[in-house]
Amino acid sequence: MKKIMELAIGITVGVACTTVNAEILALDEATLSEISGQAGLSIEIDNAEVTMGEFRYQDQGSIAVRDIRLGGANKTHFFGNQWISAADQSDKLDNLKIDVDVQSDGDLTVIMKPSGAFSVVDFGLSTGEWVLQDSLGNDGTRLISSLSVTGIGMDARLRVDNQTSHTFVETTFGIDDLDVDFEFLGISLKDVQITGTSYLETVGTWGYGGTGIPDLGAEFDFELFSTTSATGNTALGLNINKFQADILLPEIYLGSTPSIGQVTLNNLDVTAELVVYGH
């Protein structure tokens, strides 16, 4: 359990460094001693917000993403139904519980799910511009002028396998509204939705009021591990074991013209094996 507490402390310090506003409960030595005798560690998150002025990936040049914010969706209705009460509507990330355990075989598991009586966790993610920069840091092509996403999360699970060192991640989520402007292409997407593969069929048969959580959640499972590239270099392996979703793109704009129409992807199913390394 000492390792679990070290992990929890490390996570707390890392999150604090990214300008997080949240309710934090300090634990004294006696309380920590009591926790060490339990089967695992639980963390409840309420009133949380993450903001970042800029994220920059630098190679010879750079790509910078500015004005990043993660919090609550600040609305009650998703996919045509009310999933959050007016009293619980907030622009902060809340009602989230995280359970951390080390299993008898040494596997580390982290389970994230709604806390208490809540069936979903609402979230909102937004960014400003995504811009390319030269080696001197001068702004050039603006890839994205703005990005905004709101949705609901049902659950997420992470497992680090003690025998293979592989990390497995499984998550179920629904995107209710995604707006993005690809400025350098003159393309804008509005009101994009990403749902479970039964969503379109359920809406067609029962209407929006007949949808439930199994219809709303797209399923995304992937695996991370250390591997070797074709050139013999140590690399990051990424296996997309499952991405299953319905995707609706109701408004597509080319320049300032009216929407050119709607695109629907029904029962999308993606698997892939990737190797990522520097060159």
VEXFIVEX-191466 format. One record per residue (C-alpha): residue number from 1; residue in one letter; x, y, z. Coordinates in steps of 0.1 Angstrom, whole numbers, plus 2048, in hexadecimal, padded with zeros to 3 digits. Each point is the difference from the previous one (the first is absolute). Layout:
ATOM / NUM / a / X / Y / Z
...
// end
This chain:
ATOM / 1 / m / 800 / 800 / 800
ATOM / 2 / k / 81E / 817 / 804
ATOM / 3 / k / 804 / 800 / 7DB
ATOM / 4 / i / 7DB / 809 / 7FB
ATOM / 5 / m / 804 / 81E / 817
ATOM / 6 / e / 820 / 80B / 7EE
ATOM / 7 / l / 7ED / 7FD / 7DF
ATOM / 8 / a / 7E2 / 814 / 80E
ATOM / 9 / i / 818 / 81C / 80D
ATOM / 10 / g / 812 / 801 / 7DE
ATOM / 11 / i / 7DF / 804 / 7EE
ATOM / 12 / t / 7F5 / 81C / 817
ATOM / 13 / v / 821 / 813 / 7FC
ATOM / 14 / g / 7FF / 7FC / 7DA
ATOM / 15 / v / 7DC / 80C / 7FD
ATOM / 16 / a / 807 / 81E / 816
ATOM / 17 / c / 81C / 80B / 7E9
ATOM / 18 / t / 7E7 / 804 / 7E3
ATOM / 19 / t / 7EC / 81C / 812
ATOM / 20 / v / 7E3 / 7EB / 80E
ATOM / 21 / n / 7E5 / 80F / 816
ATOM / 22 / a / 7F0 / 7E4 / 814
ATOM / 23 / e / 7F4 / 7F7 / 823
ATOM / 24 / i / 81D / 7ED / 811
ATOM / 25 / l / 7FE / 7EF / 822
ATOM / 26 / a / 821 / 7FD / 812
ATOM / 27 / l / 806 / 7DF / 813
ATOM / 28 / d / 814 / 7FF / 820
ATOM / 29 / e / 817 / 7E3 / 80B
ATOM / 30 / a / 7E5 / 7EE / 813
ATOM / 31 / t / 7E9 / 800 / 7E3
ATOM / 32 / l / 81B / 7F5 / 7E8
ATOM / 33 / s / 807 / 7E3 / 818
ATOM / 34 / e / 7DC / 7F5 / 7FF
ATOM / 35 / i / 7FE / 802 / 7DA
ATOM / 36 / s / 81F / 7E9 / 7FD
ATOM / 37 / g / 7EC / 7E4 / 80F
ATOM / 38 / q / 7E4 / 802 / 7E6
ATOM / 39 / a / 7FD / 7ED / 7E0
ATOM / 40 / g / 806 / 81E / 7EA
ATOM / 41 / l / 7FF / 826 / 7FD
ATOM / 42 / s / 7E1 / 814 / 7F5
ATOM / 43 / i / 801 / 824 / 7F4
ATOM / 44 / e / 7E1 / 815 / 7FB
ATOM / 45 / i / 804 / 81F / 7EA
ATOM / 46 / d / 7E9 / 81E / 801
ATOM / 47 / n / 801 / 824 / 7F5
ATOM / 48 / a / 81F / 7FA / 7EA
ATOM / 49 / e / 80D / 815 / 7E3
ATOM / 50 / v / 820 / 7FD / 7EC
ATOM / 51 / t / 80D / 81E / 7EC
ATOM / 52 / m / 820 / 803 / 7EC
ATOM / 53 / g / 80C / 81F / 7ED
ATOM / 54 / e / 814 / 7EC / 7E6
ATOM / 55 / f / 80B / 7DD / 7F8
ATOM / 56 / r / 81D / 7FF / 7E8
ATOM / 57 / y / 811 / 7E2 / 7EE
ATOM / 58 / q / 822 / 80B / 7F3
ATOM / 59 / d / 814 / 7EF / 7E5
ATOM / 60 / q / 814 / 816 / 7E8
ATOM / 61 / g / 7E1 / 815 / 7FF
ATOM / 62 / s / 7E2 / 7FE / 818
ATOM / 63 / i / 7DB / 7FB / 802
ATOM / 64 / a / 7EF / 814 / 81C
ATOM / 65 / v / 7DD / 7FA / 80E
ATOM / 66 / r / 7F3 / 81E / 814
ATOM / 67 / d / 7E6 / 808 / 81A
ATOM / 68 / i / 7F8 / 7DC / 80A
ATOM / 69 / r / 7E4 / 7FA / 819
ATOM / 70 / l / 7F0 / 7E1 / 80F
ATOM / 71 / g / 7E3 / 801 / 817
ATOM / 72 / g / 7DA / 7FA / 801
ATOM / 73 / a / 7E9 / 803 / 7E2
ATOM / 74 / n / 7EA / 81A / 812
ATOM / 75 / k / 7E0 / 7F3 / 7F2
ATOM / 76 / t / 7E5 / 7E7 / 809
ATOM / 77 / h / 7F5 / 7F1 / 7DE
ATOM / 78 / f / 814 / 7E8 / 7EB
ATOM / 79 / f / 7F4 / 7ED / 7E1
ATOM / 80 / g / 7DD / 80F / 803
ATOM / 81 / n / 7FB / 7F5 / 824
ATOM / 82 / q / 807 / 80E / 823
ATOM / 83 / w / 81C / 7ED / 810
ATOM / 84 / i / 80B / 81A / 81A
ATOM / 85 / s / 7E9 / 812 / 818
ATOM / 86 / a / 7FF / 826 / 800
ATOM / 87 / a / 80D / 800 / 823
ATOM / 88 / d / 81F / 7EC / 7F5
ATOM / 89 / q / 807 / 814 / 7E1
ATOM / 90 / s / 823 / 80D / 802
ATOM / 91 / d / 81F / 80B / 7EB
ATOM / 92 / k / 815 / 7EB / 818
ATOM / 93 / l / 809 / 7DB / 7FE
ATOM / 94 / d / 7EF / 7EE / 81C
ATOM / 95 / n / 7EE / 7E1 / 80C
ATOM / 96 / l / 81E / 7EA / 7F6
ATOM / 97 / k / 80E / 7E3 / 815
ATOM / 98 / i / 821 / 7EF / 7FA
ATOM / 99 / d / 809 / 7DF / 810
ATOM / 100 / v / 824 / 7F5 / 800
ATOM / 101 / d / 80A / 7DC / 809
ATOM / 102 / v / 81E / 7E9 / 7FD
ATOM / 103 / q / 7F3 / 7DD / 7F9
ATOM / 104 / s / 80E / 7E0 / 80F
ATOM / 105 / d / 814 / 7F9 / 7E0
ATOM / 106 / g / 80F / 823 / 802
ATOM / 107 / d / 7EB / 810 / 7E5
ATOM / 108 / l / 7F8 / 825 / 806
ATOM / 109 / t / 7DB / 809 / 7F8
ATOM / 110 / v / 7F1 / 823 / 7FF
ATOM / 111 / i / 7DA / 801 / 7FD
ATOM / 112 / m / 7EF / 822 / 7F8
ATOM / 113 / k / 7DA / 803 / 802
ATOM / 114 / p / 7E4 / 817 / 80B
ATOM / 115 / s / 7FD / 803 / 826
ATOM / 116 / g / 7E1 / 7FC / 815
ATOM / 117 / a / 7DE / 7FF / 7EE
ATOM / 118 / f / 80E / 80F / 7E0
ATOM / 119 / s / 7FF / 7EB / 7E1
ATOM / 120 / v / 817 / 816 / 7EB
ATOM / 121 / v / 81B / 81A / 804
ATOM / 122 / d / 7FC / 81F / 7E9
ATOM / 123 / f / 81F / 811 / 7F2
ATOM / 124 / g / 80A / 81D / 7EB
ATOM / 125 / l / 821 / 805 / 7ED
ATOM / 126 / s / 80A / 81E / 7EC
ATOM / 127 / t / 81F / 80F / 7F0
ATOM / 128 / g / 80A / 81F / 7EE
ATOM / 129 / e / 816 / 7FF / 7E1
ATOM / 130 / w / 817 / 7E4 / 7F5
ATOM / 131 / v / 81D / 810 / 7ED
ATOM / 132 / l / 820 / 7F6 / 7EF
ATOM / 133 / q / 820 / 813 / 809
ATOM / 134 / d / 822 / 802 / 7F0
ATOM / 135 / s / 821 / 7F9 / 812
ATOM / 136 / l / 800 / 824 / 80E
ATOM / 137 / g / 7DD / 7FC / 80F
ATOM / 138 / n / 7EE / 816 / 7E7
ATOM / 139 / d / 7DC / 7F7 / 7F9
ATOM / 140 / g / 7F7 / 7F2 / 7DE
ATOM / 141 / t / 7E4 / 7EB / 7F3
ATOM / 142 / r / 7E2 / 7FE / 818
ATOM / 143 / l / 7F4 / 7DC / 7FD
ATOM / 144 / i / 7E2 / 805 / 817
ATOM / 145 / s / 7F2 / 821 / 80B
ATOM / 146 / s / 7E9 / 7F1 / 81C
ATOM / 147 / l / 7F4 / 7DF / 80E
ATOM / 148 / s / 7E3 / 7FA / 818
ATOM / 149 / v / 7F3 / 7DE / 80C
ATOM / 150 / t / 7E5 / 7F8 / 819
ATOM / 151 / g / 7F5 / 7DC / 80A
ATOM / 152 / i / 7FA / 7E7 / 81A
ATOM / 153 / g / 817 / 7E4 / 80E
ATOM / 154 / m / 7F2 / 7DF / 80C
ATOM / 155 / d / 820 / 7EF / 80C
ATOM / 156 / a / 825 / 7FB / 7FA
ATOM / 157 / r / 818 / 7E5 / 80B
ATOM / 158 / l / 826 / 7FD / 7FF
ATOM / 159 / r / 814 / 7E1 / 808
ATOM / 160 / v / 826 / 7FC / 801
ATOM / 161 / d / 808 / 7DB / 7FC
ATOM / 162 / n / 81B / 7F6 / 818
ATOM / 163 / q / 80D / 7E4 / 7EA
ATOM / 164 / t / 802 / 811 / 7DE
ATOM / 165 / s / 802 / 825 / 80A
ATOM / 166 / h / 7E4 / 807 / 7E7
ATOM / 167 / t / 7E7 / 81B / 808
ATOM / 168 / f / 7DC / 7FA / 7F7
ATOM / 169 / v / 7E6 / 81C / 7FE
ATOM / 170 / e / 7DB / 7FC / 7FB
ATOM / 171 / t / 7E8 / 81D / 7FF
ATOM / 172 / t / 7DB / 807 / 7F7
ATOM / 173 / f / 7F6 / 823 / 7F8
ATOM / 174 / g / 7E8 / 814 / 7EB
ATOM / 175 / i / 807 / 821 / 7EE
ATOM / 176 / d / 7E1 / 815 / 7FF
ATOM / 177 / d / 80D / 81F / 7EE
ATOM / 178 / l / 822 / 805 / 7EF
ATOM / 179 / d / 808 / 820 / 7ED
ATOM / 180 / v / 821 / 805 / 7EE
ATOM / 181 / d / 80E / 818 / 7E6
ATOM / 182 / f / 81C / 7F4 / 7EA
ATOM / 183 / e / 80B / 823 / 7F5
ATOM / 184 / f / 81C / 7F6 / 7E8
ATOM / 185 / l / 7E7 / 7EA / 7ED
ATOM / 186 / g / 7E3 / 817 / 802
ATOM / 187 / i / 7EB / 7E4 / 80F
ATOM / 188 / s / 7E9 / 802 / 81F
ATOM / 189 / l / 7ED / 7E4 / 811
ATOM / 190 / k / 7E3 / 808 / 817
ATOM / 191 / d / 7EB / 7EC / 818
ATOM / 192 / v / 813 / 7DF / 7FA
ATOM / 193 / q / 7F4 / 7E3 / 816
ATOM / 194 / i / 813 / 7E0 / 808
ATOM / 195 / t / 7EA / 7E5 / 810
ATOM / 196 / g / 7FD / 7DA / 804
ATOM / 197 / t / 7F9 / 7EA / 7E2
ATOM / 198 / s / 7DB / 7FB / 80A
ATOM / 199 / y / 7F8 / 825 / 802
ATOM / 200 / l / 7F4 / 806 / 7DC
ATOM / 201 / e / 7EA / 7E0 / 801
ATOM / 202 / t / 7F1 / 809 / 821
ATOM / 203 / v / 7F8 / 824 / 7F6
ATOM / 204 / g / 7F1 / 7F3 / 7E0
ATOM / 205 / t / 7E9 / 7E7 / 813
ATOM / 206 / w / 7F8 / 812 / 821
ATOM / 207 / g / 80A / 824 / 7FB
ATOM / 208 / y / 819 / 814 / 815
ATOM / 209 / g / 7EC / 7F9 / 820
ATOM / 210 / g / 805 / 7DA / 7FB
ATOM / 211 / t / 826 / 802 / 802
ATOM / 212 / g / 813 / 7F3 / 81E
ATOM / 213 / i / 824 / 7FF / 80D
ATOM / 214 / p / 809 / 7E1 / 7EB
ATOM / 215 / d / 7F6 / 814 / 7E0
ATOM / 216 / l / 814 / 81F / 808
ATOM / 217 / g / 822 / 7F1 / 808
ATOM / 218 / a / 81A / 7FC / 7E6
ATOM / 219 / e / 819 / 7E5 / 80A
ATOM / 220 / f / 826 / 806 / 7FE
ATOM / 221 / d / 819 / 7E6 / 80B
ATOM / 222 / f / 825 / 803 / 7FA
ATOM / 223 / e / 821 / 7F1 / 80D
ATOM / 224 / l / 822 / 811 / 805
ATOM / 225 / f / 821 / 7EE / 803
ATOM / 226 / s / 825 / 802 / 7F9
ATOM / 227 / t / 80B / 7F0 / 7DF
ATOM / 228 / t / 81A / 802 / 7E4
ATOM / 229 / s / 7FC / 812 / 7DF
ATOM / 230 / a / 809 / 7F1 / 7DE
ATOM / 231 / t / 821 / 812 / 802
ATOM / 232 / g / 808 / 7F1 / 822
ATOM / 233 / n / 7F9 / 81E / 815
ATOM / 234 / t / 7ED / 7FF / 821
ATOM / 235 / a / 7DD / 80C / 7F9
ATOM / 236 / l / 7DD / 805 / 80E
ATOM / 237 / g / 7E7 / 7E5 / 7F6
ATOM / 238 / l / 7DC / 80B / 7FD
ATOM / 239 / n / 7E5 / 7E6 / 7F8
ATOM / 240 / i / 7DD / 80D / 7FA
ATOM / 241 / n / 7ED / 7E1 / 80A
ATOM / 242 / k / 7DD / 810 / 7FC
ATOM / 243 / f / 7F1 / 821 / 7F6
ATOM / 244 / q / 7DB / 7FB / 7F9
ATOM / 245 / a / 7E9 / 81D / 7FA
ATOM / 246 / d / 7E5 / 812 / 7EC
ATOM / 247 / i / 80C / 822 / 7F4
ATOM / 248 / l / 7E9 / 81C / 7F5
ATOM / 249 / l / 80D / 81F / 7ED
ATOM / 250 / p / 7E0 / 814 / 7FB
ATOM / 251 / e / 811 / 821 / 7F5
ATOM / 252 / i / 81E / 802 / 7EA
ATOM / 253 / y / 80B / 822 / 7F3
ATOM / 254 / l / 819 / 808 / 7E4
ATOM / 255 / g / 80B / 824 / 805
ATOM / 256 / s / 7E3 / 817 / 809
ATOM / 257 / t / 7E6 / 7EE / 7EA
ATOM / 258 / p / 7E2 / 7EE / 80F
ATOM / 259 / s / 804 / 7DD / 80C
ATOM / 260 / i / 806 / 7E8 / 7E4
ATOM / 261 / g / 7EC / 7E5 / 811
ATOM / 262 / q / 802 / 7E4 / 819
ATOM / 263 / v / 817 / 7E1 / 803
ATOM / 264 / t / 7F7 / 7E2 / 815
ATOM / 265 / l / 818 / 7E4 / 809
ATOM / 266 / n / 7EB / 7E2 / 80D
ATOM / 267 / n / 80F / 7E3 / 813
ATOM / 268 / l / 824 / 80D / 7FC
ATOM / 269 / d / 819 / 7E5 / 80C
ATOM / 270 / v / 826 / 808 / 801
ATOM / 271 / t / 81D / 7EA / 80A
ATOM / 272 / a / 825 / 807 / 7FA
ATOM / 273 / e / 823 / 7F9 / 80B
ATOM / 274 / l / 818 / 81E / 801
ATOM / 275 / v / 825 / 804 / 808
ATOM / 276 / v / 80A / 823 / 80A
ATOM / 277 / y / 825 / 80C / 802
ATOM / 278 / g / 816 / 81E / 7F8
ATOM / 279 / h / 813 / 804 / 7E0
// end
